[in-house]
Amino acid sequence: MFSQSTIYNINSICIRKLLGESLGSCSLEELQQIEHQLERSLNIIRARKMEILREHIERLKEKVKDLASENVMLLEKCGGLEKQQTSGGEDLSTESSEKSDVETELFIGLSEWQNKVPLLKNNLVNK
């Protein structure tokens, strides 16, 4: 049959042609065969890519379901803790109203409130 070096040479020529190299010596029929082979290869690659993407999407959907059920479980657990805290004598509504009175703005320099305090002190001292 063919020697290993002959097979190697034929394979290297085919690979170069598939890569678009050394196409000048190809006949029209050879170019069409190369084109069809590349189209088949490309279709196989695209099909495999779609399969991988579908599998990945399915795994992500499962992860979403798992996270949603975990979220529900944690919300139920958190709701149970709130009920225990309210039944234990702590009133969460007054706690939240106290927290809403806190000023949370960030100031560079003195805030309006801090600017008014010296004026109030001066007014009190002068009276």
Backbone torsions as a table, in degrees:
resi	resn	phi	psi	omega
1	MET	NA	-138.5	-178.9
2	PHE	-97.9	146.5	176.2
3	SER	-79.5	165.3	-178.2
4	GLN	-64.3	-36.9	-179.8
5	SER	-66.9	-36.0	178.7
6	THR	-66.9	-43.6	178.2
7	ILE	-62.4	-41.7	178.7
8	TYR	-61.8	-44.0	179.8
9	ASN	-64.0	-43.1	179.1
10	ILE	-63.6	-43.9	179.1
11	ASN	-63.1	-42.1	-179.3
12	SER	-66.8	-35.6	176.7
13	ILE	-65.7	-44.2	178.9
14	CYS	-62.1	-42.4	-180.0
15	ILE	-64.8	-44.2	178.5
16	ARG	-60.0	-40.6	179.6
17	LYS	-66.3	-39.7	178.0
18	LEU	-66.2	-28.5	177.8
19	LEU	-83.5	-2.7	178.1
20	GLY	90.7	9.1	179.0
21	GLU	-96.3	151.1	176.2
22	SER	57.0	40.5	179.9
23	LEU	-87.6	-10.0	-177.6
24	GLY	-62.1	-30.3	-177.6
25	SER	-90.0	-0.3	-176.7
26	CYS	-82.0	144.5	174.3
27	SER	-82.3	170.2	179.0
28	LEU	-59.7	-41.1	179.9
29	GLU	-63.8	-42.7	178.2
30	GLU	-62.8	-42.5	179.3
31	LEU	-62.8	-39.4	178.4
32	GLN	-67.1	-38.2	177.1
33	GLN	-64.0	-43.3	178.4
34	ILE	-62.1	-42.8	179.3
35	GLU	-60.2	-46.4	179.9
36	HIS	-64.7	-39.9	179.0
37	GLN	-64.5	-41.6	178.2
38	LEU	-65.2	-39.3	178.0
39	GLU	-63.8	-42.4	177.8
40	ARG	-63.4	-44.0	179.6
41	SER	-62.4	-42.9	179.7
42	LEU	-63.6	-39.8	177.1
43	ASN	-63.7	-39.8	177.9
44	ILE	-64.6	-42.7	179.8
45	ILE	-64.1	-44.2	179.8
46	ARG	-64.5	-39.4	178.8
47	ALA	-64.1	-42.4	179.2
48	ARG	-65.2	-41.1	178.1
49	LYS	-60.6	-44.8	179.5
50	MET	-63.6	-38.7	178.0
51	GLU	-62.0	-45.2	179.6
52	ILE	-64.1	-42.3	179.0
53	LEU	-64.1	-41.0	178.0
54	ARG	-62.3	-44.0	178.4
55	GLU	-61.6	-41.8	179.8
56	HIS	-64.4	-42.0	178.3
57	ILE	-62.6	-41.9	178.8
58	GLU	-63.5	-42.0	177.4
59	ARG	-62.8	-40.3	178.9
60	LEU	-66.5	-38.2	177.1
61	LYS	-63.1	-41.4	177.5
62	GLU	-63.3	-39.8	179.8
63	LYS	-65.1	-39.7	177.0
64	VAL	-61.2	-45.1	179.0
65	LYS	-61.3	-44.2	179.9
66	ASP	-62.7	-43.4	-179.7
67	LEU	-67.7	-36.5	178.1
68	ALA	-64.8	-43.2	179.1
69	SER	-67.5	-36.9	176.6
70	GLU	-65.2	-38.7	178.2
71	ASN	-62.6	-44.4	178.4
72	VAL	-61.2	-43.6	-179.8
73	MET	-62.2	-43.5	-179.6
74	LEU	-68.1	-36.1	176.9
75	LEU	-65.2	-40.4	177.3
76	GLU	-64.4	-41.9	179.5
77	LYS	-64.7	-43.1	178.8
78	CYS	-65.2	-40.6	176.7
79	GLY	-62.0	-38.0	177.1
80	GLY	-65.9	-37.8	177.9
81	LEU	-66.6	-40.1	178.6
82	GLU	-62.8	-40.6	179.0
83	LYS	-64.2	-39.9	179.1
84	GLN	-65.4	-40.2	-178.9
85	GLN	-67.9	-40.3	-179.9
86	THR	-70.1	-34.8	178.8
87	SER	-76.5	-18.5	179.6
88	GLY	-82.6	7.4	176.5
89	GLY	103.0	-10.3	179.6
90	GLU	-87.3	134.0	179.4
91	ASP	-104.5	109.7	-177.1
92	LEU	-72.3	-27.1	-177.6
93	SER	-68.7	-40.5	178.4
94	THR	-70.7	-34.4	178.5
95	GLU	-62.8	-42.9	-179.1
96	SER	-70.9	-33.0	178.7
97	SER	-70.6	-33.9	176.2
98	GLU	-66.2	-38.6	-179.6
99	LYS	-69.4	-28.8	-178.8
100	SER	-72.2	-18.1	179.1
101	ASP	-78.7	-12.1	-177.4
102	VAL	-77.5	132.7	178.7
103	GLU	-82.6	126.7	-175.0
104	THR	-115.1	13.5	-179.4
105	GLU	-79.0	151.3	179.4
106	LEU	-101.1	127.6	-179.5
107	PHE	-118.6	144.8	170.6
108	ILE	-106.9	117.1	-172.9
109	GLY	93.5	-157.5	-177.9
110	LEU	-87.0	138.6	176.5
111	SER	-78.6	170.9	179.1
112	GLU	-60.0	-41.0	-178.9
113	TRP	-63.6	-42.4	-179.5
114	GLN	-69.3	-30.1	176.7
115	ASN	-69.9	-31.7	-177.3
116	LYS	-80.0	-25.7	-177.0
117	VAL	-60.3	-47.1	179.0
118	PRO	-61.6	-35.8	178.1
119	LEU	-64.0	-42.3	178.3
120	LEU	-63.9	-41.0	178.5
121	LYS	-62.9	-43.7	179.1
122	ASN	-61.8	-41.8	179.1
123	ASN	-62.7	-40.3	-179.8
124	LEU	-69.8	-38.5	-178.4
125	VAL	-70.8	-37.6	-178.1
126	ASN	-72.4	-19.4	-177.6
127	LYS	-82.8	NA	NA
